[in-house]
Amino acid sequence: MLVKWTLVFFVVFSLGLVVLSKVLTFFNPPRPGRPRAPVLRAIDRLLRWTVLVPAVLGLVVLVVTLWLAA
């Protein structure tokens, strides 16, 4: 039960960050030749840690579980 709610939390949080980054990018596009806004870079880092890292950990757990079940 705890795992389910943890996954739900990560999904909701990740989708919120994706929407927030799209809205900020739309309303504040980078000027040509200038880097992106610091807020957008921070949101990209958050997305990396809330989407990619749990996905990789989930795949590792799945592979280990299937390997041990075989």
All heavy atoms as TSV, in Angstrom:
chain	resi	resn	atom	element	x	y	z
A	1	MET	N	N	0.823	-1.192	0.000
A	1	MET	CA	C	0.000	0.000	0.000
A	1	MET	C	C	0.868	1.257	0.000
A	1	MET	O	O	0.572	2.213	-0.709
A	1	MET	CB	C	-0.911	-0.051	1.234
A	1	MET	CG	C	-1.927	1.008	1.232
A	1	MET	SD	S	-3.130	0.691	-0.052
A	1	MET	CE	C	-4.509	1.480	0.617
A	2	LEU	N	N	1.934	1.241	0.775
A	2	LEU	CA	C	2.839	2.386	0.831
A	2	LEU	C	C	3.528	2.605	-0.511
A	2	LEU	O	O	3.687	3.750	-0.952
A	2	LEU	CB	C	3.878	2.180	1.933
A	2	LEU	CG	C	4.928	3.288	2.084
A	2	LEU	CD1	C	4.248	4.582	2.520
A	2	LEU	CD2	C	5.983	2.879	3.065
A	3	VAL	N	N	3.893	1.513	-1.174
A	3	VAL	CA	C	4.553	1.627	-2.478
A	3	VAL	C	C	3.606	2.256	-3.484
A	3	VAL	O	O	3.996	3.119	-4.272
A	3	VAL	CB	C	5.037	0.240	-2.958
A	3	VAL	CG1	C	5.553	0.310	-4.375
A	3	VAL	CG2	C	6.095	-0.304	-2.024
A	4	LYS	N	N	2.346	1.851	-3.451
A	4	LYS	CA	C	1.360	2.392	-4.384
A	4	LYS	C	C	1.229	3.902	-4.203
A	4	LYS	O	O	1.263	4.654	-5.182
A	4	LYS	CB	C	0.008	1.720	-4.151
A	4	LYS	CG	C	-1.115	2.314	-4.958
A	4	LYS	CD	C	-2.418	1.643	-4.554
A	4	LYS	CE	C	-3.554	2.622	-4.683
A	4	LYS	NZ	N	-4.806	2.106	-4.196
A	5	TRP	N	N	1.089	4.371	-2.974
A	5	TRP	CA	C	0.920	5.806	-2.742
A	5	TRP	C	C	2.194	6.575	-3.032
A	5	TRP	O	O	2.153	7.735	-3.445
A	5	TRP	CB	C	0.412	6.067	-1.331
A	5	TRP	CG	C	-1.022	5.666	-1.219
A	5	TRP	CD1	C	-1.530	4.619	-0.520
A	5	TRP	CD2	C	-2.124	6.282	-1.890
A	5	TRP	NE1	N	-2.878	4.549	-0.701
A	5	TRP	CE2	C	-3.276	5.565	-1.533
A	5	TRP	CE3	C	-2.257	7.358	-2.746
A	5	TRP	CZ2	C	-4.540	5.893	-2.012
A	5	TRP	CZ3	C	-3.520	7.694	-3.221
A	5	TRP	CH2	C	-4.636	6.966	-2.850
A	6	THR	N	N	3.339	5.951	-2.852
A	6	THR	CA	C	4.599	6.591	-3.206
A	6	THR	C	C	4.672	6.787	-4.721
A	6	THR	O	O	5.056	7.860	-5.198
A	6	THR	CB	C	5.793	5.741	-2.736
A	6	THR	OG1	O	5.677	5.549	-1.326
A	6	THR	CG2	C	7.108	6.408	-3.043
A	7	LEU	N	N	4.286	5.774	-5.478
A	7	LEU	CA	C	4.277	5.890	-6.930
A	7	LEU	C	C	3.273	6.939	-7.395
A	7	LEU	O	O	3.565	7.725	-8.300
A	7	LEU	CB	C	3.966	4.540	-7.566
A	7	LEU	CG	C	5.049	3.480	-7.437
A	7	LEU	CD1	C	4.553	2.148	-7.970
A	7	LEU	CD2	C	6.318	3.905	-8.132
A	8	VAL	N	N	2.100	6.967	-6.775
A	8	VAL	CA	C	1.098	7.976	-7.123
A	8	VAL	C	C	1.647	9.376	-6.846
A	8	VAL	O	O	1.483	10.290	-7.654
A	8	VAL	CB	C	-0.215	7.729	-6.357
A	8	VAL	CG1	C	-1.166	8.915	-6.480
A	8	VAL	CG2	C	-0.888	6.460	-6.850
A	9	PHE	N	N	2.318	9.541	-5.715
A	9	PHE	CA	C	2.914	10.835	-5.370
A	9	PHE	C	C	3.930	11.256	-6.425
A	9	PHE	O	O	3.915	12.397	-6.888
A	9	PHE	CB	C	3.586	10.742	-3.996
A	9	PHE	CG	C	4.393	11.956	-3.645
A	9	PHE	CD1	C	3.780	13.126	-3.260
A	9	PHE	CD2	C	5.778	11.917	-3.720
A	9	PHE	CE1	C	4.525	14.248	-2.944
A	9	PHE	CE2	C	6.526	13.029	-3.410
A	9	PHE	CZ	C	5.897	14.200	-3.016
A	10	PHE	N	N	4.805	10.348	-6.833
A	10	PHE	CA	C	5.815	10.680	-7.836
A	10	PHE	C	C	5.182	11.018	-9.186
A	10	PHE	O	O	5.631	11.923	-9.874
A	10	PHE	CB	C	6.821	9.539	-8.003
A	10	PHE	CG	C	7.951	9.586	-7.017
A	10	PHE	CD1	C	8.115	8.586	-6.091
A	10	PHE	CD2	C	8.839	10.648	-7.006
A	10	PHE	CE1	C	9.146	8.636	-5.178
A	10	PHE	CE2	C	9.870	10.707	-6.101
A	10	PHE	CZ	C	10.024	9.699	-5.179
A	11	VAL	N	N	4.147	10.297	-9.568
A	11	VAL	CA	C	3.483	10.572	-10.843
A	11	VAL	C	C	2.843	11.953	-10.825
A	11	VAL	O	O	3.016	12.749	-11.756
A	11	VAL	CB	C	2.427	9.486	-11.156
A	11	VAL	CG1	C	1.514	9.909	-12.285
A	11	VAL	CG2	C	3.111	8.175	-11.497
A	12	VAL	N	N	2.107	12.262	-9.761
A	12	VAL	CA	C	1.445	13.569	-9.666
A	12	VAL	C	C	2.478	14.687	-9.621
A	12	VAL	O	O	2.343	15.709	-10.311
A	12	VAL	CB	C	0.522	13.609	-8.433
A	12	VAL	CG1	C	0.018	15.016	-8.148
A	12	VAL	CG2	C	-0.643	12.658	-8.629
A	13	PHE	N	N	3.520	14.516	-8.840
A	13	PHE	CA	C	4.565	15.525	-8.722
A	13	PHE	C	C	5.284	15.734	-10.055
A	13	PHE	O	O	5.534	16.863	-10.473
A	13	PHE	CB	C	5.560	15.099	-7.642
A	13	PHE	CG	C	6.587	16.136	-7.304
A	13	PHE	CD1	C	6.219	17.363	-6.800
A	13	PHE	CD2	C	7.937	15.874	-7.476
A	13	PHE	CE1	C	7.168	18.320	-6.482
A	13	PHE	CE2	C	8.891	16.817	-7.169
A	13	PHE	CZ	C	8.504	18.042	-6.667
A	14	SER	N	N	5.574	14.640	-10.751
A	14	SER	CA	C	6.262	14.739	-12.041
A	14	SER	C	C	5.400	15.421	-13.089
A	14	SER	O	O	5.885	16.268	-13.847
A	14	SER	CB	C	6.654	13.352	-12.527
A	14	SER	OG	O	7.530	12.747	-11.607
A	15	LEU	N	N	4.125	15.060	-13.147
A	15	LEU	CA	C	3.239	15.712	-14.106
A	15	LEU	C	C	3.089	17.200	-13.799
A	15	LEU	O	O	3.051	18.025	-14.713
A	15	LEU	CB	C	1.866	15.033	-14.103
A	15	LEU	CG	C	1.829	13.642	-14.731
A	15	LEU	CD1	C	0.442	13.034	-14.570
A	15	LEU	CD2	C	2.223	13.690	-16.183
A	16	GLY	N	N	3.031	17.537	-12.527
A	16	GLY	CA	C	2.968	18.954	-12.149
A	16	GLY	C	C	4.207	19.709	-12.593
A	16	GLY	O	O	4.114	20.844	-13.082
A	17	LEU	N	N	5.368	19.092	-12.451
A	17	LEU	CA	C	6.603	19.744	-12.884
A	17	LEU	C	C	6.665	19.892	-14.398
A	17	LEU	O	O	7.143	20.912	-14.907
A	17	LEU	CB	C	7.820	18.954	-12.386
A	17	LEU	CG	C	8.135	19.103	-10.909
A	17	LEU	CD1	C	9.265	18.149	-10.533
A	17	LEU	CD2	C	8.519	20.516	-10.569
A	18	VAL	N	N	6.177	18.899	-15.122
A	18	VAL	CA	C	6.161	18.996	-16.583
A	18	VAL	C	C	5.262	20.145	-17.023
A	18	VAL	O	O	5.650	20.967	-17.863
A	18	VAL	CB	C	5.698	17.664	-17.218
A	18	VAL	CG1	C	5.398	17.834	-18.695
A	18	VAL	CG2	C	6.747	16.590	-17.012
A	19	VAL	N	N	4.081	20.221	-16.450
A	19	VAL	CA	C	3.152	21.302	-16.806
A	19	VAL	C	C	3.746	22.655	-16.436
A	19	VAL	O	O	3.683	23.607	-17.228
A	19	VAL	CB	C	1.789	21.081	-16.112
A	19	VAL	CG1	C	0.898	22.310	-16.237
A	19	VAL	CG2	C	1.096	19.861	-16.691
A	20	LEU	N	N	4.339	22.754	-15.253
A	20	LEU	CA	C	4.943	24.016	-14.827
A	20	LEU	C	C	6.069	24.440	-15.763
A	20	LEU	O	O	6.167	25.615	-16.143
A	20	LEU	CB	C	5.477	23.883	-13.402
A	20	LEU	CG	C	6.134	25.117	-12.808
A	20	LEU	CD1	C	5.120	26.254	-12.683
A	20	LEU	CD2	C	6.719	24.787	-11.455
A	21	SER	N	N	6.907	23.502	-16.181
A	21	SER	CA	C	8.004	23.864	-17.080
A	21	SER	C	C	7.484	24.302	-18.447
A	21	SER	O	O	8.018	25.234	-19.045
A	21	SER	CB	C	8.987	22.713	-17.231
A	21	SER	OG	O	8.400	21.646	-17.932
A	22	LYS	N	N	6.429	23.647	-18.936
A	22	LYS	CA	C	5.864	24.048	-20.227
A	22	LYS	C	C	5.246	25.440	-20.154
A	22	LYS	O	O	5.410	26.251	-21.072
A	22	LYS	CB	C	4.804	23.039	-20.689
A	22	LYS	CG	C	5.340	21.664	-20.940
A	22	LYS	CD	C	6.399	21.663	-22.015
A	22	LYS	CE	C	6.930	20.264	-22.215
A	22	LYS	NZ	N	8.083	20.220	-23.071
A	23	VAL	N	N	4.540	25.741	-19.075
A	23	VAL	CA	C	3.928	27.061	-18.913
A	23	VAL	C	C	5.002	28.137	-18.799
A	23	VAL	O	O	4.919	29.188	-19.452
A	23	VAL	CB	C	2.996	27.078	-17.679
A	23	VAL	CG1	C	2.566	28.491	-17.320
A	23	VAL	CG2	C	1.777	26.211	-17.935
A	24	LEU	N	N	6.033	27.885	-17.993
A	24	LEU	CA	C	7.109	28.871	-17.839
A	24	LEU	C	C	7.861	29.082	-19.151
A	24	LEU	O	O	8.233	30.208	-19.483
A	24	LEU	CB	C	8.077	28.438	-16.748
A	24	LEU	CG	C	7.573	28.590	-15.322
A	24	LEU	CD1	C	8.579	27.997	-14.345
A	24	LEU	CD2	C	7.299	30.033	-14.991
A	25	THR	N	N	8.086	28.008	-19.889
A	25	THR	CA	C	8.773	28.143	-21.177
A	25	THR	C	C	7.929	28.929	-22.172
A	25	THR	O	O	8.450	29.744	-22.932
A	25	THR	CB	C	9.096	26.755	-21.759
A	25	THR	OG1	O	9.887	26.040	-20.815
A	25	THR	CG2	C	9.859	26.862	-23.052
A	26	PHE	N	N	6.628	28.718	-22.148
A	26	PHE	CA	C	5.748	29.427	-23.074
A	26	PHE	C	C	5.707	30.923	-22.759
A	26	PHE	O	O	5.782	31.758	-23.655
A	26	PHE	CB	C	4.340	28.838	-22.998
A	26	PHE	CG	C	3.356	29.544	-23.887
A	26	PHE	CD1	C	3.374	29.332	-25.255
A	26	PHE	CD2	C	2.433	30.424	-23.356
A	26	PHE	CE1	C	2.475	29.982	-26.076
A	26	PHE	CE2	C	1.534	31.081	-24.166
A	26	PHE	CZ	C	1.548	30.858	-25.530
A	27	PHE	N	N	5.606	31.264	-21.486
A	27	PHE	CA	C	5.489	32.669	-21.109
A	27	PHE	C	C	6.830	33.393	-21.013
A	27	PHE	O	O	6.874	34.618	-20.991
A	27	PHE	CB	C	4.748	32.815	-19.781
A	27	PHE	CG	C	3.273	32.591	-19.907
A	27	PHE	CD1	C	2.654	31.569	-19.212
A	27	PHE	CD2	C	2.505	33.384	-20.735
A	27	PHE	CE1	C	1.305	31.362	-19.327
A	27	PHE	CE2	C	1.148	33.182	-20.858
A	27	PHE	CZ	C	0.541	32.162	-20.159
A	28	ASN	N	N	7.915	32.638	-20.929
A	28	ASN	CA	C	9.226	33.252	-20.778
A	28	ASN	C	C	10.229	32.551	-21.694
A	28	ASN	O	O	11.142	31.874	-21.232
A	28	ASN	CB	C	9.682	33.157	-19.313
A	28	ASN	CG	C	10.933	33.949	-19.066
A	28	ASN	OD1	O	11.280	34.826	-19.832
A	28	ASN	ND2	N	11.629	33.621	-17.988
A	29	PRO	N	N	10.086	32.698	-23.018
A	29	PRO	CA	C	11.017	32.006	-23.925
A	29	PRO	C	C	12.419	32.605	-23.817
A	29	PRO	O	O	12.576	33.802	-23.573
A	29	PRO	CB	C	10.416	32.258	-25.306
A	29	PRO	CG	C	9.620	33.503	-25.158
A	29	PRO	CD	C	9.131	33.523	-23.740
A	30	PRO	N	N	13.443	31.775	-23.969
A	30	PRO	CA	C	14.806	32.309	-23.896
A	30	PRO	C	C	15.115	33.200	-25.098
A	30	PRO	O	O	14.651	32.960	-26.207
A	30	PRO	CB	C	15.682	31.057	-23.900
A	30	PRO	CG	C	14.849	30.016	-24.530
A	30	PRO	CD	C	13.424	30.341	-24.212
A	31	ARG	N	N	15.879	34.223	-24.854
A	31	ARG	CA	C	16.303	35.091	-25.953
A	31	ARG	C	C	17.377	34.381	-26.764
A	31	ARG	O	O	18.115	33.552	-26.233
A	31	ARG	CB	C	16.864	36.404	-25.382
A	31	ARG	CG	C	15.832	37.215	-24.665
A	31	ARG	CD	C	16.441	38.544	-24.204
A	31	ARG	NE	N	15.528	39.178	-23.280
A	31	ARG	CZ	C	15.776	39.354	-21.993
A	31	ARG	NH1	N	16.910	38.948	-21.485
A	31	ARG	NH2	N	14.877	39.927	-21.234
A	32	PRO	N	N	17.491	34.688	-28.033
A	32	PRO	CA	C	18.516	34.025	-28.854
A	32	PRO	C	C	19.918	34.283	-28.290
A	32	PRO	O	O	20.276	35.402	-27.965
A	32	PRO	CB	C	18.355	34.680	-30.231
A	32	PRO	CG	C	16.960	35.212	-30.246
A	32	PRO	CD	C	16.644	35.575	-28.827
A	33	GLY	N	N	20.672	33.215	-28.147
A	33	GLY	CA	C	22.038	33.328	-27.674
A	33	GLY	C	C	22.182	33.405	-26.164
A	33	GLY	O	O	23.295	33.531	-25.658
A	34	ARG	N	N	21.084	33.322	-25.430
A	34	ARG	CA	C	21.162	33.385	-23.966
A	34	ARG	C	C	20.697	32.065	-23.376
A	34	ARG	O	O	19.861	31.374	-23.947
A	34	ARG	CB	C	20.289	34.520	-23.439
A	34	ARG	CG	C	20.778	35.860	-23.971
A	34	ARG	CD	C	20.201	37.013	-23.249
A	34	ARG	NE	N	20.692	37.043	-21.891
A	34	ARG	CZ	C	20.196	37.847	-20.964
A	34	ARG	NH1	N	19.215	38.669	-21.255
A	34	ARG	NH2	N	20.675	37.838	-19.744
A	35	PRO	N	N	21.216	31.718	-22.207
A	35	PRO	CA	C	20.804	30.447	-21.592
A	35	PRO	C	C	19.373	30.535	-21.061
A	35	PRO	O	O	18.805	31.608	-20.928
A	35	PRO	CB	C	21.803	30.268	-20.440
A	35	PRO	CG	C	22.277	31.645	-20.133
A	35	PRO	CD	C	22.233	32.408	-21.431
A	36	ARG	N	N	18.833	29.376	-20.763
A	36	ARG	CA	C	17.480	29.316	-20.219
A	36	ARG	C	C	17.438	29.924	-18.829
A	36	ARG	O	O	18.451	30.061	-18.162
A	36	ARG	CB	C	17.024	27.869	-20.161
A	36	ARG	CG	C	16.901	27.274	-21.546
A	36	ARG	CD	C	16.532	25.836	-21.508
A	36	ARG	NE	N	15.237	25.703	-20.856
A	36	ARG	CZ	C	14.682	24.556	-20.531
A	36	ARG	NH1	N	15.325	23.455	-20.789
A	36	ARG	NH2	N	13.514	24.502	-19.951
A	37	ALA	N	N	16.258	30.243	-18.383
A	37	ALA	CA	C	16.074	30.836	-17.061
A	37	ALA	C	C	16.503	29.851	-15.981
A	37	ALA	O	O	16.348	28.634	-16.138
A	37	ALA	CB	C	14.618	31.220	-16.870
A	38	PRO	N	N	17.043	30.369	-14.864
A	38	PRO	CA	C	17.475	29.475	-13.784
A	38	PRO	C	C	16.341	28.607	-13.234
A	38	PRO	O	O	16.566	27.465	-12.849
A	38	PRO	CB	C	17.999	30.429	-12.720
A	38	PRO	CG	C	18.328	31.693	-13.434
A	38	PRO	CD	C	17.402	31.760	-14.594
A	39	VAL	N	N	15.131	29.149	-13.210
A	39	VAL	CA	C	14.000	28.372	-12.704
A	39	VAL	C	C	13.745	27.162	-13.597
A	39	VAL	O	O	13.497	26.058	-13.104
A	39	VAL	CB	C	12.736	29.263	-12.626
A	39	VAL	CG1	C	11.518	28.444	-12.301
A	39	VAL	CG2	C	12.930	30.368	-11.625
A	40	LEU	N	N	13.836	27.350	-14.902
A	40	LEU	CA	C	13.619	26.232	-15.817
A	40	LEU	C	C	14.727	25.188	-15.706
A	40	LEU	O	O	14.474	23.985	-15.809
A	40	LEU	CB	C	13.515	26.734	-17.257
A	40	LEU	CG	C	12.274	27.569	-17.562
A	40	LEU	CD1	C	12.347	28.100	-18.979
A	40	LEU	CD2	C	11.027	26.757	-17.356
A	41	ARG	N	N	15.949	25.637	-15.491
A	41	ARG	CA	C	17.040	24.661	-15.293
A	41	ARG	C	C	16.814	23.865	-14.015
A	41	ARG	O	O	17.050	22.655	-13.973
A	41	ARG	CB	C	18.377	25.378	-15.261
A	41	ARG	CG	C	18.794	25.897	-16.627
A	41	ARG	CD	C	20.204	26.413	-16.588
A	41	ARG	NE	N	20.309	27.489	-15.604
A	41	ARG	CZ	C	20.789	28.687	-15.856
A	41	ARG	NH1	N	21.253	28.966	-17.047
A	41	ARG	NH2	N	20.852	29.606	-14.927
A	42	ALA	N	N	16.338	24.541	-12.959
A	42	ALA	CA	C	16.060	23.839	-11.698
A	42	ALA	C	C	14.928	22.838	-11.870
A	42	ALA	O	O	14.992	21.712	-11.344
A	42	ALA	CB	C	15.708	24.846	-10.611
A	43	ILE	N	N	13.900	23.202	-12.627
A	43	ILE	CA	C	12.789	22.281	-12.854
A	43	ILE	C	C	13.252	21.083	-13.676
A	43	ILE	O	O	12.836	19.949	-13.423
A	43	ILE	CB	C	11.612	23.013	-13.530
A	43	ILE	CG1	C	10.972	23.970	-12.531
A	43	ILE	CG2	C	10.581	22.037	-14.064
A	43	ILE	CD1	C	9.905	24.847	-13.107
A	44	ASP	N	N	14.132	21.307	-14.641
A	44	ASP	CA	C	14.670	20.185	-15.417
A	44	ASP	C	C	15.438	19.219	-14.522
A	44	ASP	O	O	15.353	18.003	-14.684
A	44	ASP	CB	C	15.574	20.681	-16.536
A	44	ASP	CG	C	14.794	21.288	-17.685
A	44	ASP	OD1	O	13.568	21.040	-17.771
A	44	ASP	OD2	O	15.404	22.018	-18.490
A	45	ARG	N	N	16.209	19.752	-13.571
A	45	ARG	CA	C	16.919	18.883	-12.633
A	45	ARG	C	C	15.935	18.106	-11.769
A	45	ARG	O	O	16.131	16.915	-11.509
A	45	ARG	CB	C	17.858	19.709	-11.752
A	45	ARG	CG	C	19.150	20.070	-12.414
A	45	ARG	CD	C	20.171	20.580	-11.416
A	45	ARG	NE	N	19.681	21.686	-10.615
A	45	ARG	CZ	C	19.791	22.984	-10.933
A	45	ARG	NH1	N	20.392	23.318	-12.049
A	45	ARG	NH2	N	19.326	23.920	-10.148
A	46	LEU	N	N	14.869	18.779	-11.314
A	46	LEU	CA	C	13.861	18.089	-10.511
A	46	LEU	C	C	13.189	16.981	-11.306
A	46	LEU	O	O	12.926	15.898	-10.778
A	46	LEU	CB	C	12.808	19.080	-10.011
A	46	LEU	CG	C	13.202	19.960	-8.845
A	46	LEU	CD1	C	12.121	20.998	-8.571
A	46	LEU	CD2	C	13.439	19.125	-7.615
A	47	LEU	N	N	12.897	17.248	-12.565
A	47	LEU	CA	C	12.285	16.221	-13.407
A	47	LEU	C	C	13.200	15.007	-13.546
A	47	LEU	O	O	12.738	13.873	-13.532
A	47	LEU	CB	C	11.963	16.789	-14.785
A	47	LEU	CG	C	10.715	17.641	-14.882
A	47	LEU	CD1	C	10.607	18.245	-16.267
A	47	LEU	CD2	C	9.488	16.823	-14.576
A	48	ARG	N	N	14.474	15.274	-13.682
A	48	ARG	CA	C	15.419	14.168	-13.816
A	48	ARG	C	C	15.361	13.280	-12.574
A	48	ARG	O	O	15.311	12.062	-12.671
A	48	ARG	CB	C	16.831	14.717	-14.010
A	48	ARG	CG	C	17.847	13.657	-14.316
A	48	ARG	CD	C	19.231	14.256	-14.563
A	48	ARG	NE	N	19.192	15.396	-15.461
A	48	ARG	CZ	C	19.729	16.583	-15.185
A	48	ARG	NH1	N	20.339	16.782	-14.048
A	48	ARG	NH2	N	19.645	17.562	-16.048
A	49	TRP	N	N	15.333	13.877	-11.395
A	49	TRP	CA	C	15.349	13.094	-10.162
A	49	TRP	C	C	13.997	12.484	-9.823
A	49	TRP	O	O	13.942	11.472	-9.120
A	49	TRP	CB	C	15.839	13.940	-8.994
A	49	TRP	CG	C	17.310	14.137	-9.057
A	49	TRP	CD1	C	17.973	15.249	-9.463
A	49	TRP	CD2	C	18.316	13.180	-8.732
A	49	TRP	NE1	N	19.327	15.040	-9.419
A	49	TRP	CE2	C	19.563	13.781	-8.971
A	49	TRP	CE3	C	18.281	11.872	-8.277
A	49	TRP	CZ2	C	20.756	13.120	-8.752
A	49	TRP	CZ3	C	19.482	11.211	-8.062
A	49	TRP	CH2	C	20.695	11.835	-8.303
A	50	THR	N	N	12.903	13.084	-10.283
A	50	THR	CA	C	11.597	12.531	-9.937
A	50	THR	C	C	11.038	11.600	-11.002
A	50	THR	O	O	10.069	10.897	-10.735
A	50	THR	CB	C	10.560	13.643	-9.688
A	50	THR	OG1	O	10.448	14.451	-10.852
A	50	THR	CG2	C	10.945	14.493	-8.506
A	51	VAL	N	N	11.619	11.585	-12.185
A	51	VAL	CA	C	11.116	10.706	-13.245
A	51	VAL	C	C	12.144	9.637	-13.595
A	51	VAL	O	O	11.855	8.441	-13.523
A	51	VAL	CB	C	10.739	11.517	-14.502
A	51	VAL	CG1	C	10.339	10.601	-15.634
A	51	VAL	CG2	C	9.617	12.482	-14.185
A	52	LEU	N	N	13.334	10.040	-13.962
A	52	LEU	CA	C	14.317	9.078	-14.457
A	52	LEU	C	C	14.852	8.157	-13.370
A	52	LEU	O	O	14.951	6.943	-13.575
A	52	LEU	CB	C	15.465	9.813	-15.142
A	52	LEU	CG	C	15.092	10.574	-16.410
A	52	LEU	CD1	C	16.306	11.276	-16.979
A	52	LEU	CD2	C	14.495	9.646	-17.433
A	53	VAL	N	N	15.215	8.706	-12.241
A	53	VAL	CA	C	15.804	7.881	-11.179
A	53	VAL	C	C	14.807	6.839	-10.665
A	53	VAL	O	O	15.146	5.650	-10.576
A	53	VAL	CB	C	16.371	8.765	-10.049
A	53	VAL	CG1	C	16.804	7.929	-8.868
A	53	VAL	CG2	C	17.533	9.594	-10.578
A	54	PRO	N	N	13.553	7.215	-10.323
A	54	PRO	CA	C	12.607	6.173	-9.907
A	54	PRO	C	C	12.310	5.161	-11.015
A	54	PRO	O	O	12.107	3.977	-10.726
A	54	PRO	CB	C	11.341	6.951	-9.535
A	54	PRO	CG	C	11.824	8.301	-9.176
A	54	PRO	CD	C	12.985	8.545	-10.084
A	55	ALA	N	N	12.291	5.596	-12.269
A	55	ALA	CA	C	12.050	4.656	-13.363
A	55	ALA	C	C	13.184	3.645	-13.461
A	55	ALA	O	O	12.937	2.442	-13.633
A	55	ALA	CB	C	11.893	5.418	-14.675
A	56	VAL	N	N	14.416	4.094	-13.346
A	56	VAL	CA	C	15.559	3.181	-13.403
A	56	VAL	C	C	15.542	2.227	-12.204
A	56	VAL	O	O	15.760	1.018	-12.354
A	56	VAL	CB	C	16.884	3.974	-13.463
A	56	VAL	CG1	C	18.080	3.071	-13.244
A	56	VAL	CG2	C	16.996	4.695	-14.791
A	57	LEU	N	N	15.241	2.756	-11.023
A	57	LEU	CA	C	15.165	1.892	-9.839
A	57	LEU	C	C	14.045	0.860	-9.996
A	57	LEU	O	O	14.219	-0.305	-9.615
A	57	LEU	CB	C	14.937	2.733	-8.582
A	57	LEU	CG	C	16.130	3.552	-8.103
A	57	LEU	CD1	C	15.729	4.430	-6.936
A	57	LEU	CD2	C	17.277	2.649	-7.728
A	58	GLY	N	N	12.919	1.282	-10.541
A	58	GLY	CA	C	11.819	0.341	-10.768
A	58	GLY	C	C	12.200	-0.751	-11.741
A	58	GLY	O	O	11.849	-1.923	-11.542
A	59	LEU	N	N	12.920	-0.395	-12.805
A	59	LEU	CA	C	13.364	-1.411	-13.763
A	59	LEU	C	C	14.364	-2.379	-13.133
A	59	LEU	O	O	14.316	-3.585	-13.406
A	59	LEU	CB	C	13.980	-0.741	-14.987
A	59	LEU	CG	C	12.987	-0.091	-15.944
A	59	LEU	CD1	C	13.755	0.651	-17.038
A	59	LEU	CD2	C	12.076	-1.125	-16.551
A	60	VAL	N	N	15.238	-1.866	-12.295
A	60	VAL	CA	C	16.203	-2.743	-11.616
A	60	VAL	C	C	15.469	-3.717	-10.702
A	60	VAL	O	O	15.759	-4.924	-10.701
A	60	VAL	CB	C	17.236	-1.904	-10.832
A	60	VAL	CG1	C	18.039	-2.772	-9.895
A	60	VAL	CG2	C	18.136	-1.158	-11.786
A	61	VAL	N	N	14.503	-3.231	-9.938
A	61	VAL	CA	C	13.727	-4.101	-9.068
A	61	VAL	C	C	12.963	-5.138	-9.877
A	61	VAL	O	O	12.906	-6.316	-9.509
A	61	VAL	CB	C	12.770	-3.266	-8.180
A	61	VAL	CG1	C	11.768	-4.140	-7.466
A	61	VAL	CG2	C	13.560	-2.444	-7.195
A	62	LEU	N	N	12.394	-4.729	-11.007
A	62	LEU	CA	C	11.667	-5.666	-11.866
A	62	LEU	C	C	12.592	-6.748	-12.411
A	62	LEU	O	O	12.245	-7.939	-12.378
A	62	LEU	CB	C	11.019	-4.915	-13.023
A	62	LEU	CG	C	10.255	-5.751	-14.037
A	62	LEU	CD1	C	9.052	-6.407	-13.384
A	62	LEU	CD2	C	9.862	-4.905	-15.221
A	63	VAL	N	N	13.761	-6.370	-12.881
A	63	VAL	CA	C	14.706	-7.339	-13.437
A	63	VAL	C	C	15.152	-8.319	-12.345
A	63	VAL	O	O	15.196	-9.537	-12.562
A	63	VAL	CB	C	15.910	-6.621	-14.078
A	63	VAL	CG1	C	17.046	-7.574	-14.363
A	63	VAL	CG2	C	15.482	-5.913	-15.336
A	64	VAL	N	N	15.473	-7.796	-11.161
A	64	VAL	CA	C	15.912	-8.688	-10.071
A	64	VAL	C	C	14.794	-9.622	-9.675
A	64	VAL	O	O	15.016	-10.827	-9.454
A	64	VAL	CB	C	16.413	-7.838	-8.874
A	64	VAL	CG1	C	16.593	-8.688	-7.643
A	64	VAL	CG2	C	17.682	-7.115	-9.236
A	65	THR	N	N	13.577	-9.115	-9.588
A	65	THR	CA	C	12.442	-9.958	-9.211
A	65	THR	C	C	12.189	-11.049	-10.243
A	65	THR	O	O	11.968	-12.218	-9.887
A	65	THR	CB	C	11.172	-9.085	-9.055
A	65	THR	OG1	O	11.429	-8.070	-8.110
A	65	THR	CG2	C	9.998	-9.914	-8.601
A	66	LEU	N	N	12.207	-10.671	-11.518
A	66	LEU	CA	C	11.992	-11.695	-12.558
A	66	LEU	C	C	13.137	-12.702	-12.624
A	66	LEU	O	O	12.926	-13.870	-12.883
A	66	LEU	CB	C	11.809	-11.015	-13.910
A	66	LEU	CG	C	10.522	-10.201	-14.072
A	66	LEU	CD1	C	10.524	-9.469	-15.389
A	66	LEU	CD2	C	9.309	-11.096	-13.944
A	67	TRP	N	N	14.349	-12.217	-12.357
A	67	TRP	CA	C	15.509	-13.114	-12.396
A	67	TRP	C	C	15.442	-14.114	-11.240
A	67	TRP	O	O	15.724	-15.293	-11.405
A	67	TRP	CB	C	16.780	-12.283	-12.319
A	67	TRP	CG	C	18.020	-13.091	-12.431
A	67	TRP	CD1	C	18.431	-13.846	-13.467
A	67	TRP	CD2	C	19.040	-13.221	-11.432
A	67	TRP	NE1	N	19.634	-14.422	-13.199
A	67	TRP	CE2	C	20.039	-14.062	-11.943
A	67	TRP	CE3	C	19.201	-12.707	-10.157
A	67	TRP	CZ2	C	21.154	-14.400	-11.211
A	67	TRP	CZ3	C	20.323	-13.035	-9.437
A	67	TRP	CH2	C	21.289	-13.872	-9.963
A	68	LEU	N	N	15.016	-13.641	-10.050
A	68	LEU	CA	C	14.932	-14.533	-8.904
A	68	LEU	C	C	13.742	-15.487	-9.018
A	68	LEU	O	O	13.774	-16.597	-8.470
A	68	LEU	CB	C	14.835	-13.722	-7.608
A	68	LEU	CG	C	16.088	-12.942	-7.205
A	68	LEU	CD1	C	15.824	-12.134	-5.967
A	68	LEU	CD2	C	17.250	-13.894	-6.987
A	69	ALA	N	N	12.683	-15.072	-9.713
A	69	ALA	CA	C	11.497	-15.916	-9.855
A	69	ALA	C	C	11.725	-17.030	-10.872
A	69	ALA	O	O	11.000	-18.036	-10.866
A	69	ALA	CB	C	10.297	-15.065	-10.267
A	70	ALA	N	N	12.696	-16.865	-11.747
A	70	ALA	CA	C	12.908	-17.866	-12.795
A	70	ALA	C	C	13.653	-19.074	-12.310
A	70	ALA	O	O	14.189	-19.227	-11.322
A	70	ALA	CB	C	13.689	-17.239	-13.952
